[in-house]
Amino acid sequence: MLKEDVISQKLAAYDDAFDFYMDRGRMPDGVPSDDLLGGFMQQAINENPQLNSQDPVWKDIMKEEILSFIEAMLKLFEPVEAQYRQEKNLIQVFTKGNIDKKRELWPKVYSTIKQQFKPEEVNIDGYVQQFKDSDPESVFGPLVKDWDTACDHRLTEYEAACIERNKAYWEQSIREHGNTDYRERKKIQKMFYSYPQMVEIVNMIGREKPHREDEKDDTIRRYLPILPSPPTPAVEVSIIDMLWASCNCLPISPKWKVG
């Protein structure tokens, strides 16, 4: 499966999880308790009590912003998770292999551990010393256990740091633009009720809009690294612009920028 499809599936699961949490006050069983992005979602919801108001616009805005952040994190995680999967596969093949297979894989195993982990995480040279006085099979077991644990910890540590590093800028953006987005969204709703024929006009414009071949998804560019950007002057949004933004599910106020 393509990584884009994997990310889309994960994002769809978090989309459902948001609604589930808002309805029942807990995450669905499909999101483990130690899921980092699930934890981020819960914290974001709990720290924004306005989501429980009678006006659903706040919930819609927050859901879009949370999912946008999660999508960016999933894209940042993917290269590291791909490396993680390769290493876990190597661990599995090495563990299940007979002594001849272990000898064959040993140079790769040694170099991988030596390059990836500190001695306090996996003391590979200490295990090498044990081979001189012990049966190799009795040494491989504890070695693989330490390696497997360190591999899991490294991935979790990276992803937790990535979320924490970018979360502050996400929260700052919500504080700066949340009320603006709310007001503009309310304007859009009013226009829909007042001028429903405008929706068809915007849809017609969308159907006639030529597709740009060089158009790329810039979600991930909002993050890593993120630097504070200078204040953006307020821009008046026309009725057509607001309707266009609404029909295409795009934010109508400037959002996170890469410095």
Secondary structure, DSSP 8 states (H G I E B T S, - for coil): --HHHHHHHHHHHHHHHHHHHHHHSS--TTS-TT-HHHHHHHHHHHT-GGGGSS-HHHHHHHHHHHHHHHHHHHHHHHHHHHHHHHHHHHHHHHHHS-HHHHHHHHHHHHHHHHHH--TTT--HHHHHHHHTTS-HHHHHHHHHHHHHHHHHHHHHHHHHHHHHHHHHHHHHHHHHHHHHHHHHHHHHHHHHHH-THHHHHHHHHHHHS---TT----GGGGSSS-------------HHHHHHHHHTT--SS------
